[in-house]
Amino acid sequence: MNTTKIKRPECLTGYTIQQKTACGSLYLTMNELNDKLFEIRMTLGKSGSCYSIMFQTIALLLSVMLQEGISREKIRNDIKYET
């Protein structure tokens, strides 16, 4: 697979969504570069909790994939859970 690493600029455009969950508030931040999803950040509940660390790690992995040039469609299709 040919991918091109995209350097993170100092400033990005994005937005944050807050969702109440049984484990506390989930904050999902999505940042864009050139009108394409570039970076994802997730925070759940209290800092340092197991779930919070897990969500932060997943968001970091997704961000690295996006920054390596992997399309969000490919990511979505590859991790889509089918019942």
C-alpha positions in Angstrom: 0.0 0.0 0.0 1.4 3.4 -1.0 0.7 6.0 1.7 2.1 9.5 2.1 2.7 10.8 5.6 1.0 14.2 6.1 2.8 16.6 8.6 0.5 18.0 11.3 0.2 21.8 11.0 0.2 24.0 14.1 -3.5 24.9 13.7 -6.4 22.7 12.5 -10.2 23.4 12.1 -12.5 21.0 13.9 -15.3 20.5 16.3 -16.1 18.6 19.5 -19.2 16.6 20.3 -20.2 15.7 23.9 -22.2 12.6 24.5 -23.4 11.4 27.9 -22.7 7.7 28.6 -23.0 5.4 31.6 -19.3 5.9 32.2 -19.4 9.7 32.1 -19.2 12.2 29.3 -17.6 11.2 26.0 -15.9 14.1 24.2 -15.2 13.3 20.5 -13.0 15.9 18.7 -12.6 15.7 15.0 -10.1 18.0 13.2 -9.9 18.5 9.5 -7.1 19.6 7.1 -8.1 20.7 3.6 -11.7 19.7 4.2 -10.7 16.1 5.1 -10.8 14.3 8.4 -7.2 14.4 9.7 -7.2 13.9 13.5 -9.4 12.3 16.1 -9.3 12.8 19.9 -11.6 11.1 22.4 -11.9 11.5 26.1 -14.2 9.5 28.3 -15.0 10.1 32.0 -12.2 10.9 34.4 -8.7 11.3 33.2 -6.5 8.2 33.8 -9.4 5.7 33.9 -9.0 2.5 31.9 -11.8 3.4 29.5 -10.4 6.9 29.0 -6.9 5.5 28.2 -8.5 2.9 25.8 -10.5 5.6 23.9 -7.4 7.9 23.7 -5.4 5.1 22.3 -8.0 4.2 19.7 -8.3 7.8 18.7 -4.5 8.1 18.4 -4.3 5.0 16.2 -7.1 6.3 13.9 -5.3 9.7 13.7 -2.0 8.0 12.7 -3.8 6.0 10.0 -5.4 9.2 8.6 -2.1 11.1 8.7 -0.4 8.2 6.8 -2.9 8.8 4.0 -5.3 5.9 4.6 -8.8 7.1 3.6 -11.5 7.3 6.2 -13.7 5.1 4.0 -11.1 2.3 4.0 -10.8 2.6 7.8 -14.6 2.5 8.2 -15.0 -0.4 5.9 -12.1 -2.4 7.5 -13.4 -2.0 11.1 -17.1 -2.2 10.3 -18.7 -4.8 12.6 -21.2 -7.0 10.8 -23.6 -9.2 12.7 
